Amino acid sequence: MHAHQRIADLFARSEVRERSLAYLEGLLSGCERKNSWQVAEWAGETSPYGMQYLLDRSRWDAGAVQARLSEYVKEELGDPDAVLVLDETGFLKKGIHSAGVQRQYSGTAGRIENSQVGVFLCYAGQRGNVLLDRELYLPQDWVEDGARCRAAGIPEGVQFATKPMLGKQMLERAFDAGVPCGWIAGDEVYGRDSKLRRWLEERHQPFVLAVAADQRLWQQDMRQHRVDEIANKLPKRVWKRLSAGQGAKGERLYDWALVRWAEHEGWQHTLLVRRSLDAKPEYAFYFTFAPKKKSNLKTLVAIAGRRWAVEIAFQMAKGECGLDHYEVRHWQGWYRHITLAMLTLVVLTVLRAQEKKTFPQEGSSQRTRNPPSARPVAVARLA
């Protein structure tokens, strides 16, 4: 497997190296549940202990694998106009022993549940959407309980970090790795963090970050006003109906308005407002920062719409790559399984991008006699 060749030297022992290949192939397989038991069974092993050893006690660095994953994405899916999207997803768990687990809000369930929460960095480019990096969120109660952290294998020195702080760590790694991108996007968790916004501004990194309705903004009267109050006072003429991209039910049409509120050395801060087409419309708000030539309504709406790419990546990673199928409790096991599942998603995305290039969609100027192969065929060819 070409993808495994990129990371093979990170596994010093040959048996661990071979088992890591088998684990990746198992994640690419049609196993119903891609945990250690079923992946081991698929690989022809009589027990799950070898796969469990790979994830828990063998010697290899998941961070080094993630760095190689970034190189893979840069080479195969790199796009200077790509959007790096920050978001988190929940992993529902029973018990109290898995690293970081507690009753907390899970977007997966849409409510407060006993779960772990992973913060992810999605790479949304023209050739596909993949998960580029990951961090396990540790609630404050966990960090303050040394005995519990030791039992879960959490390294000493790990301190509490908010989700925006974890997002900043991942963005720094992506920037240092030279991963090409044009924009940063994220939901309200990240948009409301002024430190994260200022850090991006200092780097001259364009962004479109969602903010809550009660976020305040300085106006010409030298007073701060809530963004929802600003939106309610906008005249009808400033609203434009535009698509935020294709959704499952067609074009995602909304009414949009743009309020310019600061400019410095050719860079603009704006408030982007989205209004649904319902009889009782719902609003969403975004702080944006970009060069003046890119701070136009059409461009900013397109970037706001690209944030949904992370949902597609989560759906594919969980549905096809076993991202949430793990049964590990320890910190290291979580990072190892999640990283290998992310690499699997990159493999599938690269394959599909190659197939689209070889077998263009109907209506393309290029023609071929044979239809593109189905995904199982592509996986078999890869293996």
Secondary structure, DSSP 8 states (H G I E B T S, - for coil): -HHHHTTGGG--SHHHHHHHHHHHHHHHS--SS-SHHHHHHHTT-SSSHHHHHHHHTS---HHHHHHHHHHHHHHHH--TT-EEEEEEEEEE--SS-STT-EEEEETTTTEEEEEEEEEEEEEEETTEEEEEEEEE---HHHHT-HHHHHHTT--TT-----HHHHHHHHHHHHHHTT---SEEEE-HHHHT-HHHHHHHHHTT--EEEEE-TT-EEE-TTSSEEEHHHHHHT--GGG-EEEEEEEETTEEEEEEEEEEEEEEETTEEEEEEEEE-SSSS--EEEEEEEEEGGG-SHHHHHHHHHHTTHHHHHHHHHHHHS-TT-----SHHHHHHHHHHHHHHHHHHHHHHHHHHHHS--TTSS---SS----HHHHHHHH-
